[in-house]
Amino acid sequence: MAESSLSLSELNRYVREAIRGSFPDTYWLRAETSDVRRNQNGHCYLEFIEKDAVTQSIIARARGMIWSNTFLMLETYFETETGQAFTSGLSVLVRVNVDFHELYGYSLTVVDIDPTFTIGEMARNRMLVLRQLEEEGVLTLNKELLLPELCNRIAVISSPTAAGYEDFTDQLEKNPYGLKFYTKLFPAVMQGDRSEASIISALDKIFDHKESFDAVAIIRGGGASSELNCFDSYLLATNTAQFPLPVVSGIGHERDVTVLDIVSHTRAKTPTATAEFFIVHLAETLNELLELEERLVSEIEGRLQQEQVELSVLSKEIYHLSTGFVREQTADIRQQAFRLKYYANRLIDSAKQDDGQRVYRMQQSLKHVLQREKHALSATEQFVQMTAPENILKRGYTLTLKNGKIITSARALNEKDRIEPLFSDGKITSEVKK
């Protein structure tokens, strides 16, 4: 048995010869790049993977490499054509040799690359995201928001150390109109794998204080086109599209239009252009206010002049009308005074004639009244005398006193009480026995 067995190296040589014999040519391969790295000698080592379209789980994997002289040429060509660095996570179409090495095993050696395939895949992914947003009815929601006329409270999403952020704030502060802007930075990672989640987190923080801002600026200055992948993501796009404040994007690339640019309220090319957008918008509002102020002042001055003319005319009319009215009233008063004097004289003459008769009648009436009152007074006097206590006592009645107070009921007395019956000619003291 041992004589007929193979060593590992012998078996691997058989496999190598079999693979080289079966795959003598180069082949175009569609795959996704993973774990792309470059060593100190300039060689590029990577893995090619294939994922299940539904579950996104890896269903195939192969080791790959690009020799330094080939990689230098292909890398420059790829980046020039796509604007995208050759890195992990790209869908690529590469031409490979199939090889097997006794020590390193199965591998694919890249000899060529088709950048148009990658460009197509990037465009296809962007198109799929836009189509999904449109089907969900959110693609243009942010664009439909009205930018406030007084838009000077701006929430800024950017890296705090980015030159683009400094350019943005400097442009706002040194605007030629002297306009005042209030900005608040919400720091975020603007490139790399963590950028998508970081920007969405910043949007969430702004949402919690949305009443304090008029708009949002997402800015990022410079950098490679390859770093724009996160701005094509569905999650960032749907969060931006449905954000309740207008979002202005300025991520620093003139020729690259990302999904974020498309769903934002307004796209500016750079952070400086973003600041200029806000300055121009607020300056237009300022000019409109100044024009309204001039129109208002002009209309008020014209109205005042018109009112002054009308007031002058009215004052003259009032003067003439009041003068005529006074003359008419003076004539009427004089006529009424004459009539009053005439009727007063007649009344005085008539009163003089009636005075004698009225005096006589009054004297007779007074006599009758005095006589009647005298009789009534005499009758009252007789009644008072008849009802006087001393006259009542003379008829045999008495008043009973107890402690100086009149007693009107036997129930008010107790045994041994001392009482004083009062007669017309004096009083006595008694004691209650029973």
Residue, then its C-alpha position, 0 to 999 in steps of 0.5 A: m500500500a505505501e509503495s502505491s501511495l502519493s505524497l501531498s506535493e505529488l497530489n497537488r502537482y497532479v491537480r495543478e497539471a489537471i487544472r492548467g490542462s483544463f483551463p489553459d486560457t484566460y476567462w472573464l469573471r463577474a464577482e465582488t471584491s473583498d479584503v483588498r490589500r496591497n503589500q510592500n512590493g506593490h502586489c495586490y491580494l484580494e478575495f473574489i466572492e459571490k453572494d446569494a441574490v436573496t439572502q446575501s450569504i456568500i455562496a462562492r469564494a476564491r483567492g485572487m492576486i494582481w502582480s505589481n506591474t499589472f496592478l499599477m496599470l489596472e488601478t490607474y485605468f480603473e480609477t480614471e474611468t470610474g472615479q472610484a478607487f479599486t477597493s473592497g465591495l465592488s462589482v467587477l468584471v476581470r480577466v483571470n488565469v486559473d491556477f493551482h500552486e502546490l503550496y498556496g492552493y487554488s487562486l485567480t490571477v487578474v490580467d485585465i479589468d473592464p471598468t465599464f462593468t463597474i460603472g454600470e453596476m454602480a449606476r444600476n444600484r443607484m437606479l434601483v434605489l431611486r426607483q424604490l424611493e419613487e415607488e414608495g412615494v418619497l423621492t420628491l418629498n423634501k423638494e416639495l418643502l418650502l424654504p423659509e423666507l428668513c432662513n438663517r438657522i442652519a443645522v450642519i452635518s459635517s466632520p468638525t475637522a473638515a476644511g469644507y466645514e471651515d469654508f462653509t462657516d467662513q463664507l457665511e460669516k463674511n457675507p457681503y450683506g452683513l447678514k447674520f446666520y446661526t449654525k449648529l454643527f452635528p458631527a458625523v463621519m463623512q466617508g468610510d463604512r461608518s458614514e451612512a449610520s453616522i449621518i443618519s444619527a445626526l439627522d435623528k438628533i436634528f429631528d429632536h430639535k427641528e423647531s430650532f432650525d430652518a434648514v439642514a446642510i450636509i457638507r463634505g469638502g473634497g476627497a475621492s469619488s470612491e468615497l461617495n458610495c455612502f451617499d447612494s445608500y437607500l437608508l440615507a436617501t429615505n431619511t433625507a427625503q422624508f426629513p421635515l426640514p429642507v436639506v441642502s447637500g454640498i458634498g464637494h463633487e461637481r460631476d458626481v450626482t449622488v442619490l442624496d443630491i437627487v432627493s435633497h431639497t437643493r443640491a450645491k456643488t461644494p460647501t462654499a456653494t452651499a453657504e452661498f445658496f443660503i446667503v443669496h436666498l436670505a439676501e433676496t428676502l432682505n431685498e424684498l423687505l427693503e423694496l416693501e419698506e420703500r413702497l410702504v414709505s412711498e405709499i404712506e407719504g402719497r397718502l398723507q399728501q392726499e389726506q392733507v389736500e382733502l383735509s384742507v378742502l374739508s376745513k374750508e368747506i367746514y368753515h363756510l358751512s359753520t359760518g352760514f350755520v352760525r348766522e342762521q342760528t343767530a337769526d333763529i335765536r334772535q327771533q326766538a328771543f323776541r317771541l319769548k319776550y312777547y309771550a313773557n310780557r303777555l303772561i306777566d300781564s295775565a298773571k297781574q290780573d289773576d293775582g287778586q283773585r288767587v290771593y283771596r282764594m288762598q286766604q279762604s283756603l288757609k282759614h278752612v285748613l287752620q280751622r280743620e286742624k284746630h278741631a283735629l288738635s282739640a280731639t287729639e288732646q282730649f284722647v290723650q287726656m283720657t288715655a293718660p295713665e293717671n286718669i286710668l288709675k283714677r278709674g280703679y286700675t292699678l299697675t304692678l311693678k317688680n324691680g321698677k318694671i311693669i308686670t303684665s303676666a302672673r307667670a312672671l312672678n314667683e313666690k316671695d317676690r316683692i311687688e309694688p301695686l301702683f294706684s292713682d294716689g300712691k303705691i304699696t309693697s306686697e309679697v307673693k305668697k302663692 
